[in-house]
């Protein structure tokens, strides 16, 4: 191969690697579009952390939940409805129910169970938080994992 062809091949290889390594920004840390279809699925709460302020130590709030709440599942349907299942160890009274949910941009809303700002979504795990719950500057971070 002559020098001109070698330089051309290297240039094409370099340009190709740059083009294919630069993926379209999806607008969140996880790389998946945040919309009703992509977020829909069955989830389990896998982490719940609270910080009283930005400088306060993080506390594991999942540890404070009853065991019968830690195994519950929520099925978010793409049509905007959800089914909350008091799965595994059943609480008394049973916490199962249904309702409505939606996603607009990074804002997750429902008629009670899930509300907050989505900070990460990788098509399997959704992380969202609620700020200023008890005091200005506090934060509750939920991690829900698809089952």
N, C-alpha and C positions, 0 to 999 in steps of 0.2 A: 504494500500500500504506500503510495507516495505521501509526502508531507502535507500537501494540500488536502487530500482526502482524509488523512488522519486528523488534521485540525478541524475539518468540517464534522467528522464523526464525533469528536470530543465536544465540539460546540453544541451539536444536537443533543448529545447525552446530557450535558450540563443544563441546557434549557429545559429538556424533558424532566430532569430531576427537580428543577425549581418549580415548574408548572405543576407537577403531580404531588409535590410535597406541600404546596400551599392550598389547603382546603378552604372552602367557603365557610366563613364565620357563621355559626348558628345562633349567636346571641346569648350563649350561656356557657358555663364551665364544662358541661358534660358532652357537648357536641351534638345533641339531638334537638330538632325543632320542638318548641313547646307549643302544643296545640291539643285539642280535645282527643284527636285520634291517637297521637303518639303517647300521650299521658295515660290514656285509658288502660285498664288492666286491674288485676287483683294484687293488693299491697298488704304488707304487714309492717307495723311500726317497729323499727329495729334500733332506733336511738332517739333519745329525747334529752336535750341538754339545755340548761338554763344558766344565764349569766346576769347577775344583778346590775352590772355595768360593764363597760368595755375593758376595764382593768381588773374586774373581779374574777376569781377563779370559776371555772366552769363546773357545774354540778350535774350529776347524772340523775335526771328526774324519772327515768325508766325504773330505777331502783325503788322509787316511792309508789309505783303503781301496783295494784293487786295482781297476783299471778293470773287470775282469770281474765284480765284485760290485756296482758302481754302477748297472748296468742290469737287475738282477734284479727279478722281480715276485713278489708274494705274493697269492694269491686266497683271501680269507676267505669261506668259504661260510656261509650263515645257519644251517646245520645243525650248526655247531661244528667243522667240519673245515677245513683249509687245504691249499693246494697251493703249494709254493715252487718257482718256475721259475728256473733259472739261464739267464736270457734273454740275447739279444744276444751279447756276447763270452762264451764259455763258459769257466769256470774249470777248472783241472785240479787235483784231481778235480772233476767236475761236482757242484754243490751242490744240485741239485734234490731235493725230498722232500715228504713229506706229514706231517700231524699234526693236533692238536686245539687249539682256542682257545675263549675265552669272554670275555664282558664281564659284570661284576656291579657296578652303580653306575658308578663311574669307574675301576674296576680292570680292566685288560686282562691276561689270562693266556694262556699257551700252553705247550706242552711243549718250548719252547726258543727260538723265534724272536722273539716279541713278548711282553713283560711290562712292566708299569709302570702309572703313574697317568695317566689321560687328563686333560689340562688344557684342551683345546680340540677341538671337532669341529663342522665347518660342513657336513656331509654330503658334502664333497669332500676335505677335508684333516683328518687326525687328528694331533694333537700329544700325545705322551705322554712321560713322563720316568721315569727310574730314579734314585733318590737313594742316597747313601751306598754307592757301588760300591767305591771304593778307600779312602776315608777319610770320616769323618763330615762332612757338609755339602757333599760334591761332588754333581754332577748331570749326567746325560747326557740330552739332549733329542732325541727322534726326531720328524721330520716326515715323514709318509707321505701321498702324494697319489694319489687315485683316477685310474686310467688310463681 
